Amino acid sequence: MSQPTWDDVVDMPDELDDETADALFENATEVQDMTGEVCPYPQVEAKKSIAGLDDGDVLVQETDHVPSTENVPKAVGDDAAAKVWKSGDGRYRIFLRKEE
């Protein structure tokens, strides 16, 4: 299997297989475990982290809080492109790619 890229997430975030999602997760610039955390904490942490990343870097938040899958991308706004991967067992990964 070829190495997954950011385009894999952009084109089909809800259709990523577990292997691809895990590979993207392992190659992220930064990972935040937000399991058990509720809004607004994940949004605040995402905004702080995105501000410190270089263009093209990827931040991944793992969460089990469904509202975060909508609120975190809104919170980072134009600073990052955001896509969500759903595991099927109540876990989510929010992929945030720093934009210019």
N, C-alpha and C positions, 0 to 999 in steps of 0.2 A: 504494500500500500504506500502511495506517495505521502509525503508530509502534508498535513492539512494546512490551509492558509486562511487568512482573514476572509477571502472571497467565499470560502465554504460556509462561513457564518452568515455573511451578508445575503447570499443567494437563497439559503434554505435553513434558517435558524431553528425552525420547529421540526425539521426532518433529519437533523443530524443523528447518526447512529452513535451508540455509546462509545465505540472505539474512537471515532473522529472527535467527539466532544471531549473525551479524556485527553487525547493528544493535544488539542487546542488549549485545554486547561493547563496541561503540564508545560506548555511553551509560552504561557502568558508572562508578561513583564512583571505583573504583580497580581496576587490573589488575596482576596479578603473573604474570610469565613464569617458570614452574617447570619448563620443558622441560629434561630431563636431570637434574633434581633428584629425589632419592629420600627416602622417609620416614626420619626425622621432620621434616626441614627444611620441607616444605610445610605441615605441621600447625602448626608453631611460628610461621611467618610469617603464616598465616591467623589464628591466635588473636591475635597482636599487632595486626594490621590491623583486625580486627573490633572490638577494644576501642577503637580510635580513631575509628570511624565513628559517624555519627548513625543513629537508628532509620530504617529504610527504605532506607538506602544499600546499594548492591550492590558487592561485591568479586567479581572474577572471577579465578580462577587457571587459566592454561593449563598443561596437563601432558601428558606422554606416558607417565607412570608409572601404570599401571592401579590399583595398590593405593591411590594417593592419592584416587581417585574414591570410595573408601569411607572411608579413614582421615581425610581432611580434614573431611568433614561430621560424623563422630563426634567429632573433636577440638574443634570449635566448639560442639557440643552445643546447648543451648537458646539460645545467644547469637545464632544465625543459622539461618534456614531455608536448606536446601541442596538444589540440584538439579544434575544433571550432563547436559551435552550431548555427544554422541559424534559426531565428524566423519566417521567411516567410514574414515579413513586413519591411525589410530593416535594422533590428537590428541583431547584432551578439554578441555572447559571446565567448571569447577566454579563455579556461580553461588551466592554466599552473600549472603543478604539479612539485614541486621542487624535483630534483633527486640528489642522492649522487654524 
